[in-house]
């Protein structure tokens, strides 16, 4: 068995691999990939790339290879149907959803700390209020 690292390419499996995450989607099959990226970075359109010859994904092959594109789209639609992938609402904003999720999970995980800080702040506020009314002459000097 040859274990040298002289090969410059990674052998791609003929297995189909796909993903969908927050409305971004891709399907990999052999040397090709179809991908859709949502805004603001992407254009919400599907593209076809040869990821071996064009690893930077600079040349969209959708118009040059419509049969391959459509075959891969059929495979993606099958994946969506078989796995009950739900469409993302048009008004979905990834960063707002991420911020909301992070806030909820952090508050839930660290509530004793936040509760303790709240108690300390209330105690300090009460201490200064009592001090202000108990010793008003000293504070005005």
C-alpha positions in Angstrom: 0.0 0.0 0.0 1.4 3.4 -1.0 1.0 5.9 1.8 3.0 8.7 0.2 1.4 12.2 0.0 2.3 12.9 -3.6 -1.3 12.9 -4.9 -2.6 16.4 -5.4 -6.3 15.5 -5.8 -8.7 14.0 -3.3 -10.6 11.1 -4.8 -14.3 11.9 -4.7 -16.8 9.2 -3.9 -19.6 8.6 -6.4 -21.9 8.9 -3.4 -24.3 11.8 -3.4 -24.0 14.2 -0.5 -26.4 17.1 0.2 -27.1 19.6 2.9 -29.6 22.4 3.7 -28.9 24.9 6.4 -30.9 28.0 7.1 -32.0 28.1 3.4 -28.6 27.6 2.0 -28.4 24.3 0.1 -26.0 22.1 -1.9 -25.7 18.7 -3.5 -22.4 17.1 -4.3 -22.2 14.3 -6.8 -18.9 13.1 -8.2 -16.9 16.1 -9.4 -19.9 18.4 -9.5 -21.8 20.5 -7.0 -25.1 22.4 -7.2 -25.4 25.2 -4.7 -27.8 27.9 -3.6 -26.8 30.6 -1.2 -29.3 33.1 0.3 -28.8 36.8 0.5 -27.3 39.0 1.5 -24.1 37.1 0.4 -25.8 34.9 -2.2 -28.3 35.5 -5.0 -30.8 32.8 -4.0 -30.3 31.1 -7.3 -29.0 27.6 -8.0 -25.5 27.2 -9.6 -23.6 24.2 -11.0 -19.8 23.9 -10.5 -17.1 21.4 -11.3 -15.3 21.4 -7.9 -12.3 19.5 -9.1 -11.4 21.7 -12.1 -12.8 24.9 -10.6 -12.4 24.7 -6.8 -13.0 28.4 -6.4 -16.4 28.0 -8.0 -15.9 30.8 -10.5 -17.6 29.3 -13.6 -21.3 28.4 -13.4 -21.9 25.5 -15.7 -25.7 25.5 -15.4 -26.3 26.8 -18.9 -23.5 24.7 -20.5 -24.6 21.4 -18.8 -28.4 21.7 -18.4 -28.9 17.9 -18.3 -26.5 17.4 -15.4 -27.9 20.4 -13.6 -31.5 19.0 -13.9 -30.4 15.5 -12.8 -28.8 17.0 -9.7 -31.8 19.2 -9.0 -34.1 16.1 -9.2 -31.8 14.3 -6.7 -32.0 17.4 -4.4 -35.8 17.6 -4.7 -35.9 13.9 -3.8 -33.7 14.5 -0.8 -36.0 17.4 0.3 -39.1 15.2 -0.1 -37.6 12.1 1.6 -36.4 14.1 4.6 -39.3 16.5 5.1 -37.1 19.6 4.6 -39.2 22.7 5.2 -38.9 25.8 3.1 -37.4 28.8 4.8 -39.9 31.8 5.1 -39.0 34.8 3.0 -38.7 37.0 6.0 -36.3 34.7 7.8 -33.1 36.5 9.0 -30.3 34.2 10.0 -28.5 36.6 12.3 -31.7 37.5 14.2 -32.5 33.9 14.7 -29.0 33.1 15.8 -28.9 36.0 18.3 -32.3 35.0 19.7 -31.3 31.4 20.1 -27.9 32.3 21.7 -29.6 34.7 24.1 -32.2 32.1 25.1 -29.7 29.3 25.7 -27.2 31.6 27.5 -29.9 32.9 29.9 -31.2 29.4 30.5 -27.7 28.0 31.1 -26.4 30.9 33.3 -29.6 32.1 35.1 -28.1 31.7 38.6 -25.3 34.1 37.8 -27.7 36.7 36.3 -30.0 36.3 39.3 -27.1 36.8 41.7 -26.0 39.9 39.9 -29.5 41.3 40.0 -29.7 40.7 43.7 -26.3 42.4 44.3 -27.4 45.4 42.2 -30.7 45.8 44.0 -28.9 45.5 47.4 -26.3 48.1 46.4 -29.1 50.4 45.2 -31.0 49.9 48.4 -27.8 50.6 50.5 -27.2 53.9 48.8 -30.8 55.0 49.0 -30.9 54.2 52.8 -27.6 55.9 53.3 -28.7 59.0 51.4 -31.8 59.5 53.5 -30.2 58.5 56.8 -27.2 60.7 56.5 -28.2 63.6 54.2 -26.0 66.2 55.9 -22.8 64.3 55.4 -23.4 63.7 51.7 -24.0 67.4 50.9 -20.6 68.6 52.3 
